Amino acid sequence: MPGKQDVPAGELSLAELELLTDTAGSEPVESVLLKRDRFNAATLIGKGQLSDLVAESRALDIDVVVFDNELTPAQQRNLQQAFETDVVDRVALILDIFAQHAHTHEGMLQVELAQHRYRLPRLRGKGVELSRLGAGIGTRGPGETKLETDRRRILERVSKIERELKDAGRSRATRTKARRKSGLPVISLVGYTNTGKSTLFNQMTDADVLVEDRLFATLDSTVRQLDLPEGYRALMSDTVGFVRRLPHEVVEAFRSTLEEVADADLLVHVVDASDPDPDGQIEAVHTVLAEIEAGDIPELIVFNKTDITEPNVVDRLVATHDGSVAVSALTGDGVDDVRIAIVEDLEKSTVTMRLIVPYERGDLVAALHEAGNVLDEAHGETGTELTVRLPSAVADGFRQYAG
């Protein structure tokens, strides 16, 4: 429900809300875009607008009303009383979808934590206002504790989940450290939800990650080895998709998972070229990347779905985004171009060196294995001879051993 100056963006956001509602398992019946210069503190929309919507929802026998705007607890209560049915906002809708798609123990814990953080300020008395099941949106998943549970017990549960996720984060940090010791650069696939990241991931790594034409099909990250031209090898991870105005509760709950993105050497940013607003997708992803402190990591933009996009549109997108490439992850067309572009981007930030390290400096050999990619290693007369590919930022520290 944006202001008058933002109608085109509002129409796009409303269309996306319909997709989100469908993904959550409910059938969108009617959508309405309302223009407001100022939001009503009690009901978000004006009295006349509310009266018209209530009449329309009753005529259509609506089970749940979904607002694209985030509602305050008071607004949600007042709107539910007016509509006499469930009223949920965009945040609750996305949390519901995440609840349905989380499969690993950690993923379910992350969703539950996000749901608790969202619901806590909405508890009132015995939570009667939120206890209706209605169409199910906002009530499903691992976070479905009894809303009558008092605040103290919920806070205790939140603390327990936070401890478990901290332990899981330590385990992930150990795995990340092990990957670093392999000397292989780490590449993270990022992008808007349903842009084809998992399809591209499968094409490039011969993996079998679940692919569905639905929003947020991937929540749990997967890592595979990636073979590249010029003898390069890397580790590639597939991550959760982003969305415009991704709820803060989700970003915070999934922060430990998203830290894998922040630790990457290169981000392959997959964009749906057929989308009506690909630049809006890019902006939304950049917003989340900045929030998780990954905004400065080198980025390769890949425009996907060229098989269903007009060639002139693809050409324009590639021309206006320097260094980007176009691909159809579904057909495989352009995948080799992606591999070449990845190597070119990695080479910009790495240096290949031949070094001779004295035998008494075994610690340096270990450091080289941890800091870079050792391409060759042999024992010479005066020391260990290595050909190693190092990040430019650390290469200068080893130049004295160049041989």
C-alpha positions as CSV (number, residue, x, y, z in Angstrom):
1,M,0.0,0.0,0.0
2,P,2.6,2.6,-1.1
3,G,2.1,6.3,-1.5
4,K,0.9,7.9,-4.7
5,Q,4.4,8.4,-6.1
6,D,5.2,4.7,-5.9
7,V,2.4,3.0,-7.7
8,P,4.5,1.0,-10.3
9,A,6.6,-0.5,-7.4
10,G,3.4,-1.1,-5.5
11,E,1.9,-3.1,-8.4
12,L,5.1,-5.2,-8.6
13,S,5.1,-5.8,-4.9
14,L,1.4,-6.7,-4.9
15,A,2.0,-9.2,-7.7
16,E,4.8,-10.8,-5.7
17,L,2.5,-10.9,-2.7
18,E,0.1,-13.1,-4.7
19,L,2.9,-15.4,-5.6
20,L,3.9,-15.6,-1.9
21,T,0.4,-16.4,-0.9
22,D,0.1,-19.1,-3.5
23,T,3.5,-20.5,-2.3
24,A,2.1,-20.6,1.3
25,G,-0.7,-22.8,0.1
26,S,-3.6,-20.4,-0.1
27,E,-5.4,-19.4,-3.3
28,P,-5.4,-15.6,-4.0
29,V,-8.9,-14.5,-4.8
30,E,-8.7,-10.7,-5.1
31,S,-6.0,-8.1,-4.8
32,V,-6.4,-4.4,-4.2
33,L,-3.8,-1.6,-4.4
34,L,-4.7,1.3,-2.2
35,K,-3.0,4.7,-2.3
36,R,-2.4,6.5,1.0
37,D,-0.5,9.7,1.7
38,R,-0.3,8.8,5.4
39,F,-0.9,5.5,7.2
40,N,-3.6,5.2,9.9
41,A,-2.0,4.3,13.2
42,A,-4.9,2.2,14.2
43,T,-5.8,0.3,11.0
44,L,-3.1,1.3,8.5
45,I,-5.8,2.3,5.9
46,G,-8.7,4.8,6.1
47,K,-12.1,4.1,7.6
48,G,-13.8,4.3,4.2
49,Q,-11.2,2.0,2.6
50,L,-11.5,-0.5,5.4
51,S,-15.3,-0.5,5.2
52,D,-15.2,-1.2,1.5
53,L,-12.7,-4.0,1.9
54,V,-14.6,-5.6,4.7
55,A,-17.8,-5.6,2.6
56,E,-15.8,-7.1,-0.4
57,S,-14.2,-9.8,1.7
58,R,-17.5,-10.9,3.2
59,A,-19.1,-11.0,-0.3
60,L,-16.2,-13.2,-1.5
61,D,-16.2,-15.3,1.7
62,I,-12.5,-14.6,2.3
63,D,-10.7,-16.8,4.9
64,V,-7.7,-14.7,5.4
65,V,-6.7,-11.1,4.4
66,V,-3.0,-10.5,3.6
67,F,-1.4,-7.1,3.8
68,D,1.7,-6.3,1.9
69,N,2.7,-3.8,4.6
70,E,4.1,-4.9,7.9
71,L,1.4,-4.4,10.5
72,T,1.9,-3.3,14.1
73,P,0.4,-5.6,16.7
74,A,-2.4,-3.1,17.4
75,Q,-3.2,-2.7,13.7
76,Q,-3.3,-6.5,13.2
77,R,-5.7,-6.8,16.2
78,N,-8.0,-4.0,15.0
79,L,-8.1,-5.3,11.4
80,Q,-8.9,-8.8,12.6
81,Q,-11.8,-7.4,14.6
82,A,-13.0,-5.5,11.6
83,F,-12.7,-8.3,9.1
84,E,-13.8,-11.0,11.6
85,T,-11.2,-13.3,10.0
86,D,-7.4,-13.8,10.0
87,V,-5.3,-10.9,9.0
88,V,-1.6,-11.4,8.3
89,D,1.1,-9.3,6.9
90,R,4.0,-9.9,4.5
91,V,6.4,-10.9,7.3
92,A,4.0,-13.6,8.7
93,L,3.5,-14.8,5.1
94,I,7.2,-15.3,4.5
95,L,7.8,-16.9,7.9
96,D,5.0,-19.4,7.1
97,I,6.7,-20.3,3.8
98,F,10.0,-20.7,5.5
99,A,8.3,-23.0,8.1
100,Q,7.1,-25.2,5.3
101,H,10.4,-25.4,3.5
102,A,12.9,-25.9,6.4
103,H,14.0,-29.5,6.5
104,T,17.3,-29.6,8.5
105,H,17.3,-29.3,12.3
106,E,19.2,-26.1,12.1
107,G,16.8,-24.6,9.5
108,M,13.8,-25.5,11.6
109,L,15.4,-23.9,14.6
110,Q,16.1,-20.7,12.6
111,V,12.5,-20.5,11.4
112,E,11.1,-21.2,14.9
113,L,13.3,-18.4,16.3
114,A,12.1,-16.0,13.7
115,Q,8.5,-16.9,14.4
116,H,8.9,-16.4,18.1
117,R,10.5,-13.0,17.7
118,Y,7.6,-12.0,15.4
119,R,4.9,-13.3,17.7
120,L,6.2,-12.1,21.0
121,P,5.0,-8.5,20.7
122,R,1.7,-9.8,19.4
123,L,0.8,-11.8,22.5
124,R,-2.0,-10.2,24.4
125,G,-3.7,-11.9,27.3
126,K,-4.4,-15.4,26.2
127,G,-3.7,-14.6,22.6
128,V,-7.3,-15.1,21.6
129,E,-6.9,-12.7,18.7
130,L,-4.2,-14.9,17.1
131,S,-5.6,-18.3,18.0
132,R,-7.8,-18.8,14.9
133,L,-6.4,-21.3,12.5
134,G,-8.2,-19.8,9.5
135,A,-6.3,-20.5,6.3
136,G,-3.2,-21.5,8.2
137,I,-0.9,-18.7,7.1
138,G,1.3,-17.6,10.0
139,T,0.3,-20.6,12.2
140,R,2.2,-23.5,10.7
141,G,5.7,-25.0,11.1
142,P,8.1,-25.7,13.9
143,G,7.3,-22.3,15.5
144,E,3.7,-23.3,16.1
145,T,3.7,-23.2,19.9
146,K,0.4,-22.6,21.7
147,L,-0.3,-18.9,21.6
148,E,-1.7,-19.1,25.1
149,T,1.8,-20.0,26.4
150,D,2.9,-17.1,28.6
151,R,5.7,-14.8,27.6
152,R,8.2,-16.2,30.1
153,R,8.1,-19.7,28.6
154,I,8.4,-18.3,25.1
155,L,11.4,-16.3,26.1
156,E,13.0,-19.4,27.7
157,R,12.5,-21.2,24.4
158,V,14.0,-18.4,22.5
159,S,17.1,-18.5,24.7
160,K,17.4,-22.2,24.2
161,I,17.1,-22.0,20.4
162,E,19.8,-19.2,20.4
163,R,22.1,-21.4,22.4
164,E,21.6,-24.3,20.0
165,L,22.1,-22.1,16.9
166,K,25.3,-20.8,18.5
167,D,26.6,-24.3,18.8
168,A,25.6,-25.0,15.2
169,G,27.4,-21.9,14.2
170,R,30.6,-23.1,15.9
171,S,30.3,-26.4,13.9
172,R,29.9,-24.4,10.7
173,A,32.9,-22.2,11.5
174,T,34.9,-25.4,11.9
175,R,33.7,-26.7,8.5
176,T,34.5,-23.3,7.0
177,K,38.0,-23.4,8.4
178,A,38.5,-26.9,7.0
179,R,37.4,-25.6,3.6
180,R,39.9,-22.7,3.9
181,K,42.7,-25.2,4.6
182,S,41.8,-26.9,1.3
183,G,43.2,-23.8,-0.4
184,L,40.2,-23.6,-2.7
185,P,38.4,-20.3,-3.2
186,V,34.8,-20.2,-2.0
187,I,32.0,-19.1,-4.3
188,S,28.5,-18.4,-3.1
189,L,25.4,-18.3,-5.3
190,V,23.2,-15.5,-4.2
191,G,20.1,-13.9,-5.7
192,Y,16.4,-13.3,-5.5
193,T,14.2,-16.2,-4.7
194,N,13.2,-18.4,-7.7
195,T,15.8,-17.0,-10.1
196,G,17.2,-20.4,-10.8
197,K,20.2,-20.6,-8.5
198,S,19.7,-24.2,-7.6
199,T,19.3,-25.1,-11.3
200,L,22.5,-23.3,-12.1
201,F,24.2,-25.0,-9.1
202,N,23.2,-28.4,-10.4
203,Q,24.4,-27.6,-13.9
204,M,27.8,-26.4,-12.7
205,T,28.6,-29.0,-10.0
206,D,26.6,-32.1,-11.1
207,A,24.7,-31.9,-7.8
208,D,21.1,-33.0,-7.3
209,V,19.7,-30.1,-5.2
210,L,15.9,-30.0,-5.2
211,V,14.6,-27.6,-7.9
212,E,11.1,-26.3,-7.8
213,D,9.4,-23.4,-9.6
214,R,8.4,-22.0,-6.3
215,L,9.6,-19.2,-4.0
216,F,12.1,-20.2,-1.3
217,A,12.5,-23.8,-2.5
218,T,16.0,-23.7,-1.1
219,L,16.6,-22.8,2.6
220,D,19.4,-25.1,3.6
221,S,22.8,-24.3,2.0
222,T,24.7,-27.0,0.0
223,V,28.4,-27.0,-0.9
224,R,30.0,-28.8,-3.8
225,Q,33.4,-28.8,-5.5
226,L,33.5,-26.8,-8.8
227,D,35.9,-27.6,-11.6
228,L,36.9,-24.6,-13.7
229,P,39.0,-23.8,-16.8
230,E,42.8,-23.1,-16.4
231,G,43.1,-25.8,-13.8
232,Y,41.1,-23.8,-11.2
233,R,39.0,-25.5,-8.7
234,A,36.6,-23.9,-6.2
235,L,33.9,-24.7,-3.6
236,M,30.5,-23.5,-4.6
237,S,27.6,-23.0,-2.1
238,D,23.9,-22.7,-2.9
239,T,22.1,-20.4,-0.5
240,V,18.6,-19.2,0.5
241,G,17.0,-16.8,-1.9
242,F,16.3,-13.2,-1.0
243,V,13.2,-11.1,-1.6
244,R,12.2,-7.4,-1.4
245,R,11.8,-6.3,2.2
246,L,13.1,-9.7,3.5
247,P,11.9,-9.6,7.1
248,H,14.5,-8.5,9.7
249,E,13.5,-11.5,11.8
250,V,14.5,-13.8,9.0
251,V,17.8,-12.1,8.4
252,E,18.6,-12.2,12.1
253,A,17.5,-15.9,12.5
254,F,19.4,-17.0,9.4
255,R,22.5,-14.8,10.1
256,S,24.7,-17.7,11.0
257,T,23.8,-19.4,7.7
258,L,24.2,-16.2,5.8
259,E,27.7,-15.7,7.3
260,E,28.8,-18.3,4.8
261,V,28.0,-15.8,2.1
262,A,30.0,-13.1,3.9
263,D,33.0,-15.5,4.0
264,A,33.0,-16.1,0.2
265,D,35.8,-15.0,-2.1
266,L,33.3,-14.4,-4.9
267,L,29.5,-14.0,-5.2
268,V,27.8,-15.3,-8.3
269,H,24.6,-13.1,-8.3
270,V,21.9,-14.9,-10.3
271,V,19.2,-12.6,-11.7
272,D,16.0,-13.6,-13.5
273,A,16.3,-11.8,-16.8
274,S,12.6,-12.4,-17.6
275,D,11.4,-10.6,-14.5
276,P,9.6,-7.3,-15.0
277,D,12.0,-5.6,-12.7
278,P,15.5,-7.3,-12.7
279,D,17.2,-4.1,-11.4
280,G,14.7,-4.2,-8.5
281,Q,15.8,-7.8,-7.7
282,I,19.4,-6.7,-7.8
283,E,18.8,-3.8,-5.4
284,A,16.9,-6.1,-3.0
285,V,19.7,-8.6,-2.9
286,H,22.3,-5.8,-2.4
287,T,20.3,-4.5,0.5
288,V,20.5,-7.9,2.3
289,L,24.1,-8.3,1.4
290,A,24.9,-5.0,3.0
291,E,22.9,-6.0,6.1
292,I,25.1,-9.2,6.6
293,E,28.3,-7.2,5.8
294,A,28.9,-8.9,2.5
295,G,28.4,-5.9,0.3
296,D,32.1,-5.5,-0.5
297,I,32.8,-9.0,-1.8
298,P,33.6,-9.2,-5.5
299,E,30.4,-10.0,-7.5
300,L,29.6,-11.6,-10.9
301,I,26.1,-10.9,-12.1
302,V,24.6,-13.8,-14.1
303,F,21.3,-13.1,-16.0
304,N,19.4,-16.4,-16.1
305,K,16.4,-17.7,-18.0
306,T,17.5,-16.4,-21.4
307,D,15.4,-19.3,-22.9
308,I,12.2,-17.4,-22.0
309,T,13.5,-13.8,-22.3
310,E,13.6,-11.6,-25.4
311,P,17.1,-11.4,-26.8
312,N,17.1,-7.6,-27.0
313,V,16.2,-7.5,-23.2
314,V,19.1,-9.9,-22.4
315,D,21.5,-7.8,-24.5
316,R,20.4,-4.6,-22.8
317,L,20.9,-6.1,-19.3
318,V,24.3,-7.4,-20.1
319,A,25.4,-4.1,-21.7
320,T,24.3,-2.1,-18.7
321,H,25.9,-4.3,-16.1
322,D,29.7,-4.4,-16.7
323,G,31.2,-7.9,-16.6
324,S,27.9,-9.7,-16.4
325,V,27.0,-12.8,-18.4
326,A,23.8,-14.4,-19.7
327,V,22.8,-18.0,-19.3
328,S,20.0,-20.5,-19.4
329,A,20.5,-22.8,-16.4
330,L,17.7,-24.9,-17.6
331,T,19.2,-25.7,-21.1
332,G,22.8,-25.3,-20.1
333,D,23.3,-22.6,-22.7
334,G,26.0,-20.1,-21.5
335,V,27.1,-22.2,-18.5
336,D,30.7,-22.4,-20.0
337,D,30.7,-18.6,-20.2
338,V,29.9,-18.5,-16.5
339,R,32.8,-20.7,-15.7
340,I,35.2,-18.5,-17.8
341,A,33.9,-15.4,-16.1
342,I,34.4,-16.9,-12.6
343,V,38.0,-17.7,-13.5
344,E,38.5,-14.2,-14.8
345,D,37.1,-12.7,-11.6
346,L,39.2,-15.0,-9.4
347,E,42.3,-14.1,-11.3
348,K,41.7,-10.4,-10.6
349,S,42.1,-11.1,-6.9
350,T,44.8,-13.8,-6.9
351,V,48.5,-14.1,-7.8
352,T,50.2,-17.3,-9.0
353,M,53.8,-17.6,-7.5
354,R,56.6,-20.1,-7.5
355,L,58.2,-20.2,-4.1
356,I,61.1,-22.0,-2.5
357,V,60.5,-22.3,1.3
358,P,63.5,-23.4,3.5
359,Y,62.9,-26.8,5.1
360,E,63.1,-25.3,8.6
361,R,60.1,-23.1,7.8
362,G,57.5,-25.8,7.7
363,D,55.1,-23.3,9.3
364,L,55.2,-21.2,6.1
365,V,54.3,-24.3,4.0
366,A,51.3,-24.9,6.3
367,A,50.4,-21.2,6.0
368,L,50.5,-21.3,2.2
369,H,48.2,-24.3,2.2
370,E,45.8,-22.5,4.4
371,A,46.0,-19.1,2.6
372,G,45.9,-20.2,-1.0
373,N,45.6,-23.0,-3.6
374,V,48.8,-25.1,-3.8
375,L,49.0,-26.2,-7.5
376,D,52.3,-28.1,-7.2
377,E,54.7,-29.1,-4.4
378,A,58.1,-30.8,-4.6
379,H,61.2,-31.2,-2.5
380,G,64.3,-29.4,-3.9
381,E,67.9,-29.1,-2.7
382,T,67.4,-26.1,-0.5
383,G,63.7,-26.3,0.4
384,T,60.1,-27.1,-0.5
385,E,59.3,-25.8,-4.0
386,L,55.7,-24.7,-4.4
387,T,53.6,-23.2,-7.1
388,V,50.7,-21.5,-5.3
389,R,47.8,-19.3,-6.2
390,L,47.3,-16.7,-3.4
391,P,44.9,-13.9,-2.7
392,S,46.6,-10.6,-3.8
393,A,46.1,-9.3,-0.3
394,V,48.4,-11.8,1.3
395,A,50.8,-12.5,-1.6
396,D,53.3,-9.7,-0.7
397,G,54.1,-11.5,2.6
398,F,55.6,-14.5,0.7
399,R,57.5,-12.6,-2.1
400,Q,60.9,-13.0,-0.4
401,Y,60.7,-16.7,-1.1
402,A,60.1,-16.3,-4.8
403,G,62.3,-18.6,-6.8
